[in-house]
Amino acid sequence: MKEWKYEKSVPVIGSYDVVVAGAGPAGICAAVAAARSGVNVALVERYGVLGGNLTAGYVGPILGMVGKGTMRDEVMDLLGVPDNDMIGETGVAHDMEKAKRVLAEFVAREKIDVFLQTPIVDGIVEDMSLKGLMVMTKEGMRIIEGKVTVDATGDGDVAHFAGAPVEKGREDGLMQPVTLEFTLEGVDESQAITCIGDVDDVKLNGERFLDYCARCARQGLLPKNLAAVRLHPTVRPGQRQVNTTQYNGADATRVQDLFAAEVELRRQIEILVKFFRENLPGYEKCWCMASGDTLGVRETRRVQGEYVITAKELAAGKRFWDVVVHKAEFIVDIHNPAGAGQAEDKIQYVVPYDLPYRCFVPLKVENLLTAGRCISGTHRAHASYRVMSICMAMGEAAGTAAALCIKEGCTPRSLEVKKLQDVLTEKGVDLFSE
């Protein structure tokens, strides 16, 4: 590859105790938790709106579950979906437009400095210690200094730029497909089916709905990779949130892969709406009222940390001495990297499990924590903890830890975890119940 050597002095636009990279479910909770702990915080976001998959990504319903007392409960109340369950049996997709407002207000109340439309382009590292972020703004490149940084980018961008070891995908390198979710309007609730996903045995005209969809794909009525049609209710009657489009083979950290996925997924939306109108009772007059502004990415980098959690431990409901997220629960949900539906013949359920602090502490790089789907785990474990409820709890734990490092004058790697657990417990977070 051809290279250019480029050298330039870059202004510092702010110095903070804690810098949070990424304002998705994990990032907003990390920033708010750190600010509430009394330190000064910057939140850096590449898009022009807060929320990540809660807003720009257009993902719903919010799935997964964690123990009581986390910031997840607060956010769910703000979004008007406090009764969402682990798998979506009672869960509904939230109002994405409302989310853009209430999440911005949620962050603004804490006097956090927010940098929107500010992609991160590098980490500022000295002796493997992260000192800040190189960002791009409309005024040019700038540096945001931070004593402790939380990487909540989803893709592990900061950790990767700083030199932490990362992994991607399963053993053959393939990752779960990307998706564009969209919302249907004009659905007749007196007739229309709902289907929460591959665990659902709901029937259409006496046939399991997902089997019907698979048959339609074999017959050419649907593209073969769209055989798993998921139709979730939303907070508004007459709507369905559709999680069905699928593009295999993309690596969302490679810009060369993104546009082809975008074109294909938007083409699939049109195909699906036509199929629904022609084949599903109650969907005859449906139309696509909105869709994601960016690809819904399930899997990219996993940052290798002090501990690598496995799906076997999740299935066993493993407890850890350094627990910071308790009773996390979601199925091992591996959307097929090489075809339609699930990658495994049988979906693995889990026993509510712990996430240990060591999974949030990357190898090799100091003054850095991770939160969200990029924490340290295997490909199969990641397929469970990647969902938004669990990411919110991870963000709260990481933000609290970052603030405590400032107060204790230590690095995340040397932080006494018992002190972090005490702080979380005092806030009402359940870490130790049976």
PyMOL commands that set and color helices and strands:
alter all, ss='L'
color gray80, all
select helices_A, chain A and resi 25-36+52-54+71-79+96-108+157-162+209-218+224-226+255-279+311-315+357-360+379-385+388-408+412-414+417-426
alter helices_A, ss='H'
color red, helices_A
select strands_A, chain A and resi 12-21+41-44+113-115+120-126+129-137+140-151+166-168+182-185+203-204+207-208+231-233+240-242+287-291+301-303+323-328+353-356+368-370
alter strands_A, ss='S'
color yellow, strands_A
deselect
rebuild
show_as cartoon
